[in-house]
Amino acid sequence: LLVSDTGNNVIRQVYYSADLEDYAVTTLAGTPMTPGFANGSLNEALFNSPVGLAQDIFDGVLVVDLANNALRRSLPCATRLLARSIFRRICLVSCSRFSPR
């Protein structure tokens, strides 16, 4: 399950850990508490108030990056800008996974 953590400017992954015998949360993309706009690998990408996620037909994940007025597509190897426009009252929520195409 992927979650856009708006307040921390990151994309989180929630998964079941057999080792812990419980659910765990990890940061998948972005740097916690570091708002910004940067494309690149998942470790280099920066978001500023990601508010929604949706999976596209190619197993990419679309990220609504509200404060950057951008719709971005995330893949395992990179996050890049898809379109820039002003988003208002957008509410997209979907669980997905990152996988290579």
C-alpha positions in Angstrom: 0.0 0.0 0.0 1.4 3.4 -0.9 0.5 6.6 1.0 1.2 10.2 0.2 2.5 11.7 3.5 1.6 15.3 2.8 2.9 16.8 6.1 6.3 15.1 5.7 6.6 15.6 1.9 7.2 11.9 1.1 5.6 8.8 -0.3 5.4 5.9 2.2 5.0 2.2 1.7 3.0 0.2 4.3 3.7 -3.6 4.1 3.5 -6.7 6.2 6.9 -7.8 7.6 7.1 -11.5 8.3 10.2 -10.8 10.5 8.3 -8.4 12.7 5.0 -10.3 12.4 3.4 -6.9 12.0 3.0 -4.1 9.6 5.9 -1.7 8.9 6.2 1.7 7.2 9.1 2.8 5.1 9.9 6.0 3.1 9.8 5.1 -0.5 10.4 8.4 -2.2 11.3 11.9 -1.0 13.2 13.2 2.0 11.2 13.6 5.2 10.6 17.2 6.3 12.4 18.5 3.2 9.9 20.2 0.8 11.2 20.9 -2.7 11.0 20.0 -6.3 13.6 17.6 -7.7 13.4 14.8 -10.2 15.7 11.9 -10.1 16.0 8.6 -8.3 13.6 7.8 -5.5 16.3 8.9 -3.0 16.9 12.2 -4.9 13.3 13.1 -5.6 11.7 15.9 -3.6 8.0 16.7 -3.2 6.2 19.6 -1.6 2.8 18.5 -0.2 2.0 15.3 -2.2 -1.7 14.9 -1.7 -2.7 11.9 -3.9 -1.6 8.8 -5.7 -2.9 6.8 -8.6 -1.5 3.9 -10.6 -1.3 4.3 -14.4 -1.6 1.5 -16.9 2.1 1.0 -17.1 2.6 0.4 -13.4 3.9 3.9 -12.8 2.5 5.9 -9.9 1.1 9.4 -10.5 1.8 11.8 -7.7 -0.2 15.0 -7.2 2.4 17.4 -5.9 0.2 20.2 -4.7 2.5 22.9 -3.5 4.6 22.5 -6.7 1.5 22.6 -8.9 2.7 19.5 -10.6 1.5 16.0 -11.6 4.5 13.7 -11.4 5.1 10.1 -12.5 7.2 7.9 -10.2 8.9 4.7 -11.3 11.4 2.6 -9.4 14.3 4.4 -11.0 13.1 8.0 -11.3 10.5 10.6 -10.6 9.9 13.0 -13.4 7.5 15.9 -14.1 4.5 15.0 -16.2 2.5 18.2 -16.2 2.4 21.5 -14.3 -0.8 23.3 -13.6 -2.8 24.6 -10.7 -4.5 21.9 -8.7 -7.4 22.7 -6.5 -9.5 20.3 -4.5 -8.0 17.2 -6.1 -8.5 14.0 -4.2 -7.0 10.9 -5.8 -6.3 8.0 -3.6 -5.2 4.6 -4.8 -3.0 1.8 -3.5 -0.3 0.6 -5.8 3.2 -0.8 -6.0 6.4 0.3 -7.7 7.5 -2.2 -10.3 9.7 -2.0 -13.5 8.0 -1.8 -16.8 
